[in-house]
Amino acid sequence: RCSQQGAGGGDGSPGSAAAETPSGEDFSLSLLDTNLPAEAETELRSFISKRLTKGALFEGMGNVASVGLSIPEYKVGCYYCRFQQENILEMATPESDISVPEYVVCFLGGSEKEDTFRLELDKYIQSLKINLDLEQKSLETYINPYLRSWFENAICPIQRVVQLFQEKLAFLLHAALSYTPVEVKNADERTEKDISRFLAAASLQGLVQEGTMTSLCIAMTEEQHKSMVIDCSGPLPQLHNAGSNRFCEDWMHAFVNGAEGGNPFLFRQILENFKLKAIQDINNLKRFIRQAEMNHYALFKCYLFLKNCGSGDILLRIVKVEHAEMPEARNVVTVLEEFMRE
């Protein structure tokens, strides 16, 4: 049994606890920082202890669960992640006998909707791992402020981009779907990061074949005149070489209408639904193309689908890349391109 330093947090900010032996009962938890009331912190510590005892926390992989705390008087969503201090981990060898401290960081929100931001929060913790130094000076000047700004930095970027772009958000959605290179000028660091995160979150990365994404990126990068430029020198961003379509404009309205409530989790859900619909349309088109290889009526159905879905320009580009090595399907795509041009 070896007591180690831990890091902790609470409502809208940091919570953590250290664990020497995560998969057994022989560990102790010590609080490093929190902004929870004492009673709620004890309840959170008990929850984390049970998870550690069961071996339910994997290093560097966040989890989201509902936790019952006295304050507030209902269940809250808790993102929690166990990690080790990276700079000490590099020095530790079997011969050195260095004891590597472990930490659990907890972020609490109003519901389990943090689950939709799990990847962003995992990245947030990864950055903390790299910069973690438990000297008191670093704790006060870097770690505590970093932990307390988790909501603003990891959850709110999508909301801020929606509020900044308003109706022009359609152009950003189009750029993300089509993998158009985007260049941001005259923006402060936070705005530039927000735009980059929004584009990454709105893209289909990981949802369509990796080779397709690579080929699309290469094709769009080679077409330099297609690069979109965002100039943030004025109160409203000015866009150059921007493209859009009916599909992106329809979804832009969903974002703008959702802005009245000001709920960042709602924006993320809209974004996930936007991507889901795009994937459904791609799969439908690919199914029609397979049928059209042998059936002229199915070819006409392909054409009608592309005309009516609102995103024919992007879908056609994606299937063209995917079917480049398939002669029959490639012929169908070529015919569709001609019809769409006419």
Helices and strands as residue ranges (DSSP letters): E 16-17, H 38-53, E 63-68, E 75-84, H 86-91, E 102-109, G 112-117, H 118-131, H 136-138, I 139-143, H 144-148, H 150-150, I 151-155, H 157-165, G 166-168, H 169-178, E 182-185, H 189-202, H 210-222, G 224-226, E 228-231, E 238-240, H 246-258, H 264-292, H 296-308, H 312-322, H 327-341
